[in-house]
Amino acid sequence: MKFFADTAEIADIAELAELGLVDGVTTNPSLILKSGRDILEVTREICAMIDGPVSAEVVSLKADEMIAEGRKLADIAANIAVKVPLTWDGLKACKVLSGDGFMVNVTLCFSANQALLAAKAGATFISPFIGRLDDINLDGMDLIADIRTIYDNYSFETQILAASARTVNHITQCALIGADVVTAPPSVMRKLADHPLTANGLDAFMKDWAKTGQKIL
Ligand code: G3P
């Protein structure tokens, strides 16, 4: 399973990339706002930092305007994935932009039928939002599993990019179900390394090591 960093914070991306943990990056208008950066400028910087796909989202609601914005965003670098919303117009834009040869990430997916439409419109990635389904008392993981089954049934090549992942359990479940990609905030990715038994065990080793009076360096 590939890991994408769900952020437009350059420092976070750089730190995770050093560990080989960034196979791609996803951004959206809210993350651009949070970064306080100009969308074109920060997206260009991110594209230069990593080899994998960098999702940059269009902000128009009409297909023709989405297509124009998508072409402008795709012009930033070869590793841009144009992100379009899962609306009728977004699907039209997906069809045209994927036909142009650009990677397209169809976002704000909340149902298996929406995912089916995105695959038929040529999406490179479909982004089902796990956490936001959990927020309304549904199970985001059921959606990931349903899309996995449907895409496998018909050998769709669209990759399942599980988004709105907010917990380490979301990430485990995505890997068990077979999501192609999970995108998560850097704070959640850092938590993947944590375990209380690791911390306790290390603490005990350090105390015993101090008692030996030895040094390695
Ligand atoms: O990748 C989509 C993500 O940024 C949305 O996450 O936590 O706002 O639902 P969240």
Residues whose N, C-alpha, C, O or C-beta is under 5 A from the ligand:
A	BS01	G3P	D6 G131 R132 A163 S164
